[in-house]
Amino acid sequence: MRRPALPRELNFHYESFPFAPTGTATQPLESVIESLLPSMARATELCETLLEHLTWMFSIVSRQYLIGELIPAVYTQNRIHGQMYGPHDLALLLIALGIGVFVDLNLPPYHEEAEYYYRLARSVVSLQSVLTRPSIATIKCLHLMSIYNGMSGNASNLEDSYRLLNLAGHVALGVGYDPFSWDPSLMGIGGKEAYDRRAYFWNLVQPILWQSLLTDHPPPIMAMFISCRMLSAEEEETHEQSGVPLGSGAWSCQFIMECLFPVTEAMLASNPPTYQNVLELDRRIRAFNIPLSSPLDSASSEMQHFVRSHFSALTLMFLHRSYFTRALADNPTNPLNSAHSQSFSTTYECACVILDSTRDQYDRQPDLVPRVWRIWTNALSAAVIIGTVAMHNLNATLKPSPLEKLEHACTLFRSAAKASSPASRALVSTLLLIMIIPEDRS
Protein backbone atom coordinates (compact mmCIF):
# COMPACT_ATOMS: atom_id res chain seq x y z
CA MET A 1 0.00 0.00 0.00
CA ARG A 2 1.45 3.34 -1.06
CA ARG A 3 1.61 5.78 1.85
CA PRO A 4 0.96 9.51 1.30
CA ALA A 5 3.85 11.99 1.53
CA LEU A 6 4.17 13.87 4.80
CA PRO A 7 2.69 17.37 5.00
CA ARG A 8 5.25 20.15 4.51
CA GLU A 9 5.14 21.30 8.13
CA LEU A 10 6.01 17.77 9.29
CA ASN A 11 8.93 17.58 6.89
CA PHE A 12 10.30 20.73 8.54
CA HIS A 13 10.24 19.02 11.93
CA TYR A 14 11.65 15.82 10.42
CA GLU A 15 14.68 17.75 9.15
CA SER A 16 15.04 19.62 12.47
CA PHE A 17 15.57 16.44 14.50
CA PRO A 18 16.84 16.19 17.22
CA PHE A 19 16.16 19.87 17.89
CA ALA A 20 12.74 21.38 18.49
CA PRO A 21 12.03 24.37 16.21
CA THR A 22 10.96 27.49 18.07
CA GLY A 23 7.82 29.44 17.38
CA THR A 24 5.64 26.51 16.29
CA ALA A 25 2.54 25.28 18.10
CA THR A 26 2.87 21.59 18.95
CA GLN A 27 -0.77 20.62 19.48
CA PRO A 28 -1.97 21.22 15.88
CA LEU A 29 0.98 19.24 14.49
CA GLU A 30 0.45 16.44 16.99
CA SER A 31 -3.17 16.26 15.86
CA VAL A 32 -2.03 16.05 12.22
CA ILE A 33 0.24 13.13 13.07
CA GLU A 34 -2.52 11.38 15.01
CA SER A 35 -4.76 11.64 11.95
CA LEU A 36 -2.13 9.71 9.95
CA LEU A 37 -2.00 6.76 12.35
CA PRO A 38 -3.13 3.31 11.19
CA SER A 39 -6.23 1.73 12.68
CA MET A 40 -6.04 0.63 16.30
CA ALA A 41 -6.25 -3.00 15.16
CA ARG A 42 -3.28 -2.55 12.80
CA ALA A 43 -1.24 -0.74 15.45
CA THR A 44 -1.92 -3.54 17.93
CA GLU A 45 -0.99 -6.17 15.35
CA LEU A 46 2.35 -4.50 14.57
CA CYS A 47 3.21 -4.08 18.25
CA GLU A 48 2.40 -7.74 18.88
CA THR A 49 4.68 -8.65 15.96
CA LEU A 50 7.50 -6.54 17.39
CA LEU A 51 7.15 -8.16 20.81
CA GLU A 52 6.93 -11.66 19.34
CA HIS A 53 10.01 -11.43 17.14
CA LEU A 54 12.43 -9.12 18.96
CA THR A 55 12.01 -9.60 22.72
CA TRP A 56 14.98 -12.01 22.60
CA MET A 57 17.17 -9.06 21.52
CA PHE A 58 15.94 -6.30 23.79
CA SER A 59 13.38 -5.41 26.44
CA ILE A 60 12.76 -1.73 25.76
CA VAL A 61 8.99 -1.58 26.01
CA SER A 62 6.78 -4.10 27.75
CA ARG A 63 3.57 -5.50 26.34
CA GLN A 64 1.67 -4.02 29.26
CA TYR A 65 2.90 -0.50 28.48
CA LEU A 66 2.82 -0.66 24.69
CA ILE A 67 -0.49 -2.45 24.15
CA GLY A 68 -2.12 -2.14 27.55
CA GLU A 69 -1.47 1.57 28.15
CA LEU A 70 0.02 3.51 25.24
CA ILE A 71 -2.23 2.34 22.40
CA PRO A 72 -5.45 2.90 24.43
CA ALA A 73 -4.17 6.34 25.47
CA VAL A 74 -3.43 7.41 21.89
CA TYR A 75 -6.53 5.92 20.29
CA THR A 76 -9.11 6.58 22.99
CA GLN A 77 -7.59 9.65 24.68
CA ASN A 78 -7.25 7.85 28.01
CA ARG A 79 -4.61 8.99 30.46
CA ILE A 80 -1.25 7.40 31.29
CA HIS A 81 -0.54 7.61 35.03
CA GLY A 82 -2.87 10.59 35.35
CA GLN A 83 -1.36 12.59 32.48
CA MET A 84 -2.04 12.81 28.80
CA TYR A 85 0.69 11.24 26.68
CA GLY A 86 3.31 13.59 25.30
CA PRO A 87 5.03 13.89 21.89
CA HIS A 88 7.79 11.44 22.84
CA ASP A 89 5.24 8.84 23.97
CA LEU A 90 3.54 9.15 20.58
CA ALA A 91 6.93 8.92 18.84
CA LEU A 92 7.69 5.79 20.85
CA LEU A 93 4.53 4.15 19.53
CA LEU A 94 5.25 5.21 15.95
CA ILE A 95 8.80 3.87 15.91
CA ALA A 96 7.55 0.61 17.44
CA LEU A 97 5.13 0.36 14.51
CA GLY A 98 7.97 0.91 12.05
CA ILE A 99 10.10 -1.86 13.55
CA GLY A 100 7.02 -4.09 13.72
CA VAL A 101 6.72 -3.72 9.94
CA PHE A 102 10.36 -4.79 9.51
CA VAL A 103 9.77 -8.06 11.38
CA ASP A 104 6.31 -8.76 9.95
CA LEU A 105 7.11 -11.98 8.11
CA ASN A 106 3.96 -11.58 6.01
CA LEU A 107 5.51 -8.50 4.37
CA PRO A 108 8.60 -8.36 2.15
CA PRO A 109 11.82 -7.12 3.80
CA TYR A 110 12.24 -3.34 4.07
CA HIS A 111 8.58 -2.64 3.30
CA GLU A 112 7.89 1.07 2.68
CA GLU A 113 5.25 1.19 5.43
CA ALA A 114 8.11 1.08 7.97
CA GLU A 115 9.73 4.26 6.64
CA TYR A 116 6.38 6.05 6.76
CA TYR A 117 6.07 5.40 10.50
CA TYR A 118 9.72 6.32 11.05
CA ARG A 119 9.27 9.68 9.36
CA LEU A 120 6.22 10.37 11.50
CA ALA A 121 8.12 9.34 14.64
CA ARG A 122 11.11 11.53 13.86
CA SER A 123 8.80 14.47 13.12
CA VAL A 124 6.89 14.16 16.38
CA VAL A 125 10.08 13.77 18.45
CA SER A 126 11.03 17.29 17.38
CA LEU A 127 7.84 18.72 18.89
CA GLN A 128 9.57 18.50 22.29
CA SER A 129 13.25 19.09 22.97
CA VAL A 130 15.24 15.87 23.30
CA LEU A 131 18.01 17.65 25.19
CA THR A 132 16.19 20.01 27.55
CA ARG A 133 12.90 18.17 28.19
CA PRO A 134 13.76 14.47 28.08
CA SER A 135 11.88 11.65 29.77
CA ILE A 136 12.27 7.89 29.96
CA ALA A 137 10.06 7.72 26.86
CA THR A 138 12.65 9.94 25.12
CA ILE A 139 15.46 7.48 25.87
CA LYS A 140 13.42 4.49 24.73
CA CYS A 141 12.33 6.28 21.56
CA LEU A 142 15.94 7.16 20.63
CA HIS A 143 16.98 3.57 21.37
CA LEU A 144 14.26 2.19 19.08
CA MET A 145 15.14 4.74 16.39
CA SER A 146 18.71 3.43 16.53
CA ILE A 147 17.43 -0.12 16.03
CA TYR A 148 15.20 1.03 13.16
CA ASN A 149 18.16 2.60 11.33
CA GLY A 150 20.21 -0.55 11.82
CA MET A 151 17.40 -2.70 10.42
CA SER A 152 16.58 -0.37 7.52
CA GLY A 153 18.95 -2.11 5.10
CA ASN A 154 20.51 1.20 4.08
CA ALA A 155 24.25 1.26 4.76
CA SER A 156 24.21 5.05 5.01
CA ASN A 157 21.83 4.76 7.99
CA LEU A 158 24.33 2.82 10.12
CA GLU A 159 26.06 6.00 11.28
CA ASP A 160 22.66 7.33 12.34
CA SER A 161 22.08 4.08 14.23
CA TYR A 162 25.36 4.52 16.13
CA ARG A 163 24.73 8.21 16.84
CA LEU A 164 21.18 7.64 18.07
CA LEU A 165 22.25 4.91 20.49
CA ASN A 166 25.00 7.15 21.85
CA LEU A 167 22.50 10.00 22.15
CA ALA A 168 20.15 7.72 24.11
CA GLY A 169 23.06 6.94 26.45
CA HIS A 170 23.91 10.61 26.95
CA VAL A 171 20.27 11.50 27.61
CA ALA A 172 20.03 8.62 30.11
CA LEU A 173 22.80 10.22 32.17
CA GLY A 174 20.73 13.33 32.77
CA VAL A 175 16.96 12.83 32.70
CA GLY A 176 15.79 15.86 34.65
CA TYR A 177 17.26 15.93 38.14
CA ASP A 178 17.23 12.14 38.41
CA PRO A 179 19.78 10.60 36.02
CA PHE A 180 18.58 7.25 34.70
CA SER A 181 21.95 5.74 35.68
CA TRP A 182 21.05 6.27 39.35
CA ASP A 183 19.36 3.45 41.18
CA PRO A 184 15.59 4.05 41.45
CA SER A 185 15.73 3.55 45.22
CA LEU A 186 17.64 6.86 45.49
CA MET A 187 14.51 8.60 44.16
CA GLY A 188 12.18 6.67 46.48
CA ILE A 189 11.01 4.34 43.69
CA GLY A 190 10.43 0.70 44.57
CA GLY A 191 8.57 -2.44 43.53
CA LYS A 192 7.72 -3.19 39.92
CA GLU A 193 8.53 0.33 38.71
CA ALA A 194 12.05 0.11 40.13
CA TYR A 195 12.50 -3.31 38.55
CA ASP A 196 11.36 -2.04 35.14
CA ARG A 197 13.75 0.93 35.30
CA ARG A 198 16.71 -1.26 36.25
CA ALA A 199 15.88 -3.87 33.61
CA TYR A 200 15.68 -1.28 30.85
CA PHE A 201 18.82 0.54 31.98
CA TRP A 202 20.89 -2.63 31.61
CA ASN A 203 19.19 -3.35 28.29
CA LEU A 204 20.46 0.06 27.14
CA VAL A 205 23.99 -0.41 28.46
CA GLN A 206 24.55 -3.75 26.75
CA PRO A 207 24.16 -2.64 23.08
CA ILE A 208 26.11 0.55 23.83
CA LEU A 209 29.09 -1.58 24.91
CA TRP A 210 28.83 -3.96 21.95
CA GLN A 211 28.67 -0.97 19.62
CA SER A 212 31.76 0.55 21.25
CA LEU A 213 33.73 -2.65 20.72
CA LEU A 214 32.56 -2.88 17.11
CA THR A 215 33.32 0.75 16.21
CA ASP A 216 36.33 1.39 18.50
CA HIS A 217 34.57 4.44 19.98
CA PRO A 218 34.26 4.99 23.76
CA PRO A 219 30.80 4.44 25.24
CA PRO A 220 28.78 7.36 26.65
CA ILE A 221 28.07 5.37 29.83
CA MET A 222 30.99 4.14 31.95
CA ALA A 223 30.86 1.75 34.91
CA MET A 224 32.27 4.33 37.34
CA PHE A 225 29.24 6.58 36.80
CA ILE A 226 26.60 3.89 37.40
CA SER A 227 24.79 3.49 40.69
CA CYS A 228 21.86 1.53 39.21
CA ARG A 229 22.20 -1.86 40.82
CA MET A 230 22.07 -5.12 38.95
CA LEU A 231 18.95 -7.25 38.78
CA SER A 232 18.66 -10.24 41.06
CA ALA A 233 17.19 -13.62 40.20
CA GLU A 234 14.63 -13.07 42.97
CA GLU A 235 13.46 -9.79 41.39
CA GLU A 236 13.07 -11.46 38.02
CA GLU A 237 11.01 -14.25 39.53
CA THR A 238 8.80 -11.74 41.36
CA HIS A 239 8.26 -9.10 38.68
CA GLU A 240 8.81 -10.74 35.29
CA GLN A 241 5.37 -11.91 34.24
CA SER A 242 6.06 -12.79 30.61
CA GLY A 243 6.84 -16.37 29.71
CA VAL A 244 9.23 -15.15 27.01
CA PRO A 245 12.88 -14.73 28.04
CA LEU A 246 13.33 -10.97 27.89
CA GLY A 247 16.50 -8.96 27.42
CA SER A 248 19.02 -8.56 30.22
CA GLY A 249 18.34 -10.77 33.19
CA ALA A 250 20.41 -11.18 36.34
CA TRP A 251 23.08 -13.22 34.55
CA SER A 252 23.38 -10.59 31.81
CA CYS A 253 23.89 -7.76 34.32
CA GLN A 254 26.69 -9.78 35.88
CA PHE A 255 28.26 -10.47 32.51
CA ILE A 256 28.14 -6.76 31.65
CA MET A 257 29.85 -5.69 34.88
CA GLU A 258 32.33 -8.56 35.21
CA CYS A 259 33.27 -9.07 31.54
CA LEU A 260 31.86 -6.62 29.01
CA PHE A 261 32.68 -3.37 30.84
CA PRO A 262 36.27 -4.43 31.69
CA VAL A 263 36.92 -5.54 28.10
CA THR A 264 35.47 -2.33 26.66
CA GLU A 265 37.50 -0.14 29.01
CA ALA A 266 40.69 -2.10 28.35
CA MET A 267 40.35 -2.15 24.57
CA LEU A 268 39.45 1.54 24.23
CA ALA A 269 41.84 2.98 26.81
CA SER A 270 44.43 5.52 25.63
CA ASN A 271 47.11 3.13 26.91
CA PRO A 272 46.50 -0.42 25.62
CA PRO A 273 46.36 -3.22 28.20
CA THR A 274 49.36 -5.42 28.82
CA TYR A 275 49.19 -8.90 27.38
CA GLN A 276 48.99 -10.24 30.92
CA ASN A 277 45.84 -8.15 31.48
CA VAL A 278 44.34 -9.54 28.27
CA LEU A 279 44.99 -13.12 29.37
CA GLU A 280 43.48 -12.41 32.80
CA LEU A 281 40.32 -11.06 31.15
CA ASP A 282 40.31 -14.12 28.88
CA ARG A 283 40.24 -16.42 31.91
CA ARG A 284 37.47 -14.38 33.53
CA ILE A 285 35.28 -14.60 30.42
CA ARG A 286 35.84 -18.34 30.00
CA ALA A 287 34.99 -18.94 33.66
CA PHE A 288 31.71 -17.02 33.47
CA ASN A 289 28.75 -19.38 33.38
CA ILE A 290 26.18 -18.30 30.77
CA PRO A 291 22.94 -20.29 31.18
CA LEU A 292 21.65 -21.76 27.95
CA SER A 293 17.93 -22.46 27.94
CA SER A 294 16.47 -25.08 25.65
CA PRO A 295 16.42 -23.77 22.08
CA LEU A 296 13.21 -25.64 21.37
CA ASP A 297 10.77 -23.86 23.71
CA SER A 298 9.64 -21.09 21.33
CA ALA A 299 10.96 -18.89 18.53
CA SER A 300 12.00 -16.21 21.05
CA SER A 301 13.66 -18.78 23.33
CA GLU A 302 15.46 -20.19 20.33
CA MET A 303 16.79 -16.78 19.30
CA GLN A 304 17.92 -15.93 22.82
CA HIS A 305 19.64 -19.31 23.05
CA PHE A 306 21.49 -18.34 19.85
CA VAL A 307 22.55 -14.96 21.27
CA ARG A 308 23.72 -16.39 24.58
CA SER A 309 25.54 -19.26 22.89
CA HIS A 310 28.12 -16.95 21.36
CA PHE A 311 28.27 -14.20 24.00
CA SER A 312 31.66 -15.47 25.16
CA ALA A 313 32.94 -15.96 21.61
CA LEU A 314 32.09 -12.39 20.62
CA THR A 315 33.67 -10.91 23.74
CA LEU A 316 36.83 -12.99 23.36
CA MET A 317 37.08 -12.09 19.67
CA PHE A 318 36.98 -8.37 20.47
CA LEU A 319 39.36 -8.82 23.42
CA HIS A 320 42.05 -10.59 21.38
CA ARG A 321 41.57 -8.76 18.08
CA SER A 322 44.44 -6.26 18.48
CA TYR A 323 46.88 -8.97 19.60
CA PHE A 324 45.66 -11.16 16.74
CA THR A 325 46.98 -8.42 14.45
CA ARG A 326 50.17 -8.19 16.53
CA ALA A 327 50.77 -11.93 16.11
CA LEU A 328 50.50 -11.58 12.33
CA ALA A 329 52.95 -8.68 12.41
CA ASP A 330 55.36 -10.62 14.65
CA ASN A 331 55.50 -13.64 12.36
CA PRO A 332 53.55 -13.28 9.08
CA THR A 333 54.46 -16.77 7.86
CA ASN A 334 53.51 -18.55 11.08
CA PRO A 335 51.81 -16.40 13.73
CA LEU A 336 51.40 -19.54 15.84
CA ASN A 337 55.09 -19.09 16.72
CA SER A 338 54.48 -15.54 17.96
CA ALA A 339 54.53 -14.62 21.64
CA HIS A 340 50.88 -13.65 21.06
CA SER A 341 49.89 -16.95 19.47
CA GLN A 342 47.11 -17.52 22.01
CA SER A 343 45.36 -14.37 20.76
CA PHE A 344 45.78 -15.51 17.18
CA SER A 345 44.26 -18.95 17.75
CA THR A 346 41.52 -17.65 20.10
CA THR A 347 40.39 -14.97 17.65
CA TYR A 348 40.25 -17.47 14.80
CA GLU A 349 38.40 -20.10 16.85
CA CYS A 350 35.85 -17.54 18.07
CA ALA A 351 35.27 -16.28 14.53
CA CYS A 352 34.52 -19.86 13.46
CA VAL A 353 32.09 -20.31 16.37
CA ILE A 354 30.23 -17.10 15.42
CA LEU A 355 29.91 -18.12 11.78
CA ASP A 356 28.80 -21.66 12.66
CA SER A 357 26.14 -20.49 15.12
CA THR A 358 24.89 -17.90 12.62
CA ARG A 359 24.53 -20.54 9.94
CA ASP A 360 22.72 -22.90 12.33
CA GLN A 361 20.28 -20.21 13.42
CA TYR A 362 19.68 -19.11 9.83
CA ASP A 363 18.81 -22.71 8.96
CA ARG A 364 16.33 -22.78 11.87
CA GLN A 365 14.68 -19.41 11.13
CA PRO A 366 15.43 -18.39 7.55
CA ASP A 367 12.67 -15.76 7.46
CA LEU A 368 13.50 -13.84 10.65
CA VAL A 369 17.30 -14.03 10.92
CA PRO A 370 18.05 -12.12 7.66
CA ARG A 371 16.08 -9.14 9.00
CA VAL A 372 18.26 -8.66 12.11
CA TRP A 373 21.26 -6.60 11.07
CA ARG A 374 23.37 -7.19 14.20
CA ILE A 375 23.65 -10.87 13.38
CA TRP A 376 25.21 -10.07 10.00
CA THR A 377 27.48 -7.34 11.35
CA ASN A 378 29.04 -9.85 13.74
CA ALA A 379 29.18 -12.53 11.04
CA LEU A 380 31.04 -10.18 8.70
CA SER A 381 33.56 -9.31 11.45
CA ALA A 382 34.15 -13.04 11.87
CA ALA A 383 34.48 -13.59 8.11
CA VAL A 384 37.09 -10.81 7.80
CA ILE A 385 39.20 -12.46 10.51
CA ILE A 386 38.93 -15.85 8.80
CA GLY A 387 39.78 -14.27 5.43
CA THR A 388 42.84 -12.59 6.95
CA VAL A 389 44.06 -15.95 8.22
CA ALA A 390 43.41 -17.58 4.83
CA MET A 391 45.56 -14.93 3.12
CA HIS A 392 48.57 -15.97 5.22
CA ASN A 393 48.73 -19.51 3.82
CA LEU A 394 47.82 -21.26 7.07
CA ASN A 395 45.24 -23.62 5.60
CA ALA A 396 47.36 -26.70 6.26
CA THR A 397 48.13 -25.86 9.90
CA LEU A 398 44.71 -24.75 11.16
CA LYS A 399 41.57 -26.78 11.63
CA PRO A 400 39.05 -26.07 10.29
CA SER A 401 40.68 -24.81 7.11
CA PRO A 402 40.40 -20.98 6.87
CA LEU A 403 39.70 -21.04 3.15
CA GLU A 404 37.04 -23.69 3.61
CA LYS A 405 35.41 -21.62 6.38
CA LEU A 406 35.54 -18.53 4.17
CA GLU A 407 33.76 -20.40 1.39
CA HIS A 408 31.13 -21.52 3.92
CA ALA A 409 30.67 -17.87 4.88
CA CYS A 410 30.14 -16.98 1.22
CA THR A 411 27.49 -19.67 0.91
CA LEU A 412 25.71 -18.35 4.02
CA PHE A 413 25.83 -14.71 2.91
CA ARG A 414 24.70 -15.60 -0.61
CA SER A 415 21.68 -17.47 0.73
CA ALA A 416 20.63 -14.67 3.11
CA ALA A 417 21.39 -11.85 0.66
CA LYS A 418 18.00 -12.22 -1.01
CA ALA A 419 16.32 -10.83 2.11
CA SER A 420 19.15 -8.99 3.87
CA SER A 421 21.11 -5.97 2.69
CA PRO A 422 23.81 -6.48 5.38
CA ALA A 423 24.26 -10.09 4.25
CA SER A 424 24.48 -8.87 0.65
CA ARG A 425 27.23 -6.40 1.56
CA ALA A 426 28.99 -9.11 3.57
CA LEU A 427 28.87 -11.38 0.52
CA VAL A 428 30.62 -8.75 -1.61
CA SER A 429 33.30 -8.20 1.04
CA THR A 430 33.90 -11.93 1.45
CA LEU A 431 34.12 -12.54 -2.30
CA LEU A 432 36.69 -9.74 -2.54
CA LEU A 433 38.73 -11.44 0.19
CA ILE A 434 38.67 -14.72 -1.74
CA MET A 435 39.67 -12.96 -4.96
CA ILE A 436 42.84 -11.46 -3.44
CA ILE A 437 44.03 -14.74 -1.91
CA PRO A 438 46.88 -15.95 -4.15
CA GLU A 439 46.10 -19.16 -6.02
CA ASP A 440 48.99 -21.02 -4.42
CA ARG A 441 47.35 -20.40 -1.03
CA SER A 442 43.98 -21.80 -1.99
N, C-alpha and C positions, 0 to 999 in steps of 0.2 A: 504494500500500500504506500503510495507516494505521499509524504508528509508536506504540508504547506511550509513556505519559507517563513522565517520569523519576522514579525513586524519590525520596522526600522528602529523604533525606540528600544526594543530588546537587543537588537544587534549592537547598539551603542553600549549597553551595559555588558554584553558579552565581551566586547573588545576592551572594556575598562577593567575587567577582572585582573587582579584580586582587589582593586580599589573600588570604592563606592563614589560615583560621581556626585558632586554637590549640586544643590539647586533643583533636584528632581523629586517629585512626590512618589513615595514607594507604594502606597496603597493602590492607586490606579494600575500601576504596572504589575503588581502582584495579582490583581484581579484578572488582568489580561492573560497572565501565565496560567492561572487556575482554569480559565476558559479553554485552554489548549490541552488540558490533561485528558488522558484516555478515560474510558468508563471505569467505575469503581471495580467492576468485575475483572477487567483487563489489568488494572493496577495490582489487584490482589493476586492474580495469576502470575504476573511477572515477579512479584516479591516472593511468592512461594517457590518459584523456579530458582531464584537467586539463593534462597535459604537451602533448598534441596541440593543444589550442585556446588556451592562454594563454602558451606560451613566448615568443611574439612580444612580450608585454607585460612580462614579468618573468622573471628566472632566480633564484628563491628556493631551490628544492630541485631537485636533479638527479635524473634517472631512476635513476642508479646508487644514490643514497642512498635515495630514496623506495621504489623497487620492489626494488632489489637488496639493500638492507640493512635498512631500517626495517620493511617488511612481514614479511619472514622473522623478524626479531627478535620482533615482537609476536605473530605467529601460531604460531611454532614455538619460542619462548623461546630463540632463539640470542642471541649476544652481539654488541653493537656496539663495535668497538675494545676488546674485552676487558672491557666493562662491560655490565651489564643496562641497558636503556633506562629513562629516567626519566619522570616525569609529563609534562614538557614535550615530550619526544619523542613520547609517545602523543598529546598534544594536537595536535602538528604533523601527525600522520597524520590525525587526526579532522577537522581544519579543511580539510586537503587533500581529504578525501572530500566535505565539504560543498560546496566550490567546484567539485569535479568534477561534482556533481549539477547545479549551476547551468549548466554548459556542456555537459551531456549533451544533445545535440540530439534524442535519442530521447524525452526527457521534456519536458513543458510547462515554460515559464518559471516560476521561483520555486517549484519542486516542494517539498512539505513535507519530503521526505527530507533536504534540505539543512539545514533548521533543526534537525532531530533531531541531526545530526552536530555542528552548531555548539554546541548546548546541552551535548552531551557534552564537546566540546573545552573550552568555557569552564569547565565544572565541574572537569575534570581539571587545568587550568592552576592552579587555586586549591589544589591539593594541595601545591604547592611555591611558595614566595614568588617573585614576579616581580621584586621590588625587591632582596631580600637574597641570593637564590640563583639569579641568572640564568645562562644559558648561551647559546651561539649558537642552540641550538634555541628558546630563549625568544624571542629577537629575531625569528627567522623565523616563529614561531607568531603573535606579535603582528602582524607584517606581513601574514600571510595572514588573520588575523581582521579587520584593517582592510579588506582587499580583499573579504572576505565581506560585511561590512556595507555596503560601497559597492554590491555587486552584488545585495543582498537585495531591492531594489525598494521598500523602505520609507524614505520621506523622513526619518522621525525617526531612522533609523539612521546618517544621514550624519555627524552630529556624533560618534557613536561611531567611525565610520571615521576621521575626522580625529584624534580623541584617541588612538586605538590606534596610528596611524602615528607620531604624535609621541612616544608612549610607547616605541615600538620604537627611535626615534632616541635618546631619553634613555638607555635601557638599553644601547644600543650604545656609548655614551660611557664606560660603566663596567662592563664584564663582568669581574668578579673584579678581579684586579690587572693585567689586560692589556686595556685598553680596545680595543674592536673598531675604533676609528678609527685605532689605531696600525698601522703596517705590520707584517705577520707576521714579517718578517726580524728585527725588534727582539726578538721572543720566540724566535728560533732556528728559526722555521718556514720551510721552503722547499718547492720542487717543486710538485706538484699541489695539496697542501693550501693552500699560500700563494696560489696562483692562485685557488682556489675562494673563499677568504676575501676577497681583493681584489675579485673579480668580484661577489660578493654585496654587499659594502659599497657599491660604486658603484650597484648595483641598488636599494639602500635609499635612498641619497642623492637619486637622481633624482626619485622620486615625492614625497619630502619637499619638495623645492624647487618642484615644480609645484603642490603643495598650498598652499605658502606664498604663491605668486603668486596663486592662485585665491581664497584666503581673506583675504589681506592680514594674515597672522599670521607673525611671524618663525619661521624653522626652528630646530629643536633642535640641528642640526649646522651649524656654520659653517666656512668654508674655513680660517680661521686655526688651528683646532684639529685639523686633519687631517694625519696623517703617512703615512697609507696611500697608497702611490704608485699612479699610474694603470697600467692594463693596457697592455701593448705588443702590437703585431701579432704579434710573434714568440711571445709567451706564448700568445696565442690559438691560433696555428697548432700549437703543441706540445701544449697541454693540452686544447683544446676538441675533444672526440671526436664530439659530436653533429653531424649534418648539418643540423639546424635552426638558423637564426640566433637565438641566445639573447641576450636582455637587453642589458646595457651592454657593448659591446665597446670596443676602444681608441679609436675615433672618438667614442663616447659619453662616455667619461671626459674626453676633451679638450673636448668641447662643454660638459660640466658645469662644468669649471674655467675655461674661457676665456669662456663666454657666460652660462650659466645662473646660476652663483654671482654674478658681477658684477651681473647684472640684478636678482636677488633682493635682494642687499645694497643696491643703489641705490634700488630701489622701496620697500623697507621701512625705510629709514634714518629716524631722527628728523628729520633735515634733508634735504628732497628734493633730488635731483640737479639741477644746472644743466641748462639745455636743451642746452648744448654737450656736457655729459657724455652726455646721452641720445643725441645724434646720433653721438657717437664709438662708443657701444655699438651703435648701429644699424649703423654701417659694419662693426664687428667681426663681428656676426652674419651680415650679408650676405656677408662674405668667407669665412666658414667653409664648408668643403666637406663636405657630408653625403653619403656614398655611398648611392646608391639601387640596390639589387639588383633583378633582374628580378622583377616582381610575379607571374610566371606559374609559378615553380618549384614552389610548394606553398602550401597554405592559410596556414601560418605565415609563409612568406616574403612572401606577399601582404599579410598583416596588418602585418608589420614594415615593408614598403615603404610602406604607408599611414601608419604612425606617423612614419617618418622624413620622408616627403614634406611634412608640415606642421610639423615641429619648428621651423624658422625662423619660420614664420608665427605660431605660438603665442607664441614668445618675443618677437617684435616687437610682437604685439598687446598683451601684458602690459606691455612696455617703454613703449609710447606711450600707453597707456590714460589716464593722468592728464592728459597734455597734449592728448589728444583732447578731454577734457572742458573743458580750459582754452581750446582753440580755439573751442568752442561758446559759452563764456562771453564770450570776446573779441568775437565777431561772430556772434550767433545767426542772422542772416539769410544770411550767407555766410562760414562759417568758413574757406573756402579763401583769404580775404583776411587771415586772422589771421597773426600772426608765428609761430604754431605750426601752420601749415597742413600742414606735412610730417607731423606726428603725426596730424592728422585724416585725411589721405588714406591714410597707411600703415595705420592701425588699421582703416579701412573695407576696404581691399584685402585685408588679412590675414584679416579676418572672412569675406569672400567666399571666399577660398581654403579656409578651414577648412570652411565649409558645403559647398562644391563637392566637396572630397575625401571628406567624410563621406557625401554622397549617392552618389558613385561607389563607395565601398567597401560601402555598404549594398546597392547594386544587385548587387555581386559576391557578397556573402555575407549574404543577408537573414535567415538563421537565427541566425548567430553574432553579428553586429554589434549587434543590439538588446539582447543580454545583457550588453554591456560598458558599464558606467555612465559611465566616464570619457569615452568618445566623445561621449555626449549632454550631459555637463556642459560640455565645450568647445564643442559645437555651440550650446548655449543661450547661452553667453557671446557667441558670434559673432552670434547672432540678435538679442540685445539691442542690440548695437552698431549693427547694420544698421537695426533698428527706430528707434533714437534718431536716426539720420541721416534716415530717412524722415519722421519727425515735423517736421523742420526744412525741409520743402519744397525739397529739393535733388534731386528726381528728374530734373529736366531737365538738371542740370549734372554729374551723376555717371554714369559707366558702369561696370558695369551699374546699372540703375535700382534704388535702395534698396527701393522698394515691391515691385518685381518679385522681388527677391531674398528679401524677407520672405515673400512668397506661396510661393516655392519652399521656404523653410524650413518653412512650415506643411504643405505637401504631404509633405515628408520626415517630419516629426514625426508627422503623421496616419498615415502608412503604417507606421511603426515602433511606434506606440503600442499596437498590438494585443499586442505581445510585450515591451514595455519601459515600465516605470513612469516612468523619467526622461524618455523621449521623450514620454510622455503629459503629464507636467507641463510640459515644454517647449512642447508644443502649446498648452496653456491659456495660458501666459505670452505666446506669440507672437500668439495670437488676441486677447488683451487689448491688446497693442500696436497691432494693426491697428484695433481698435475705437476707440481714442482718437486715431487720426490723423484730423484734420479732412478732410471730404469734398473740400474744394477743394485738398487736397494729395495726393489719391490719383488 
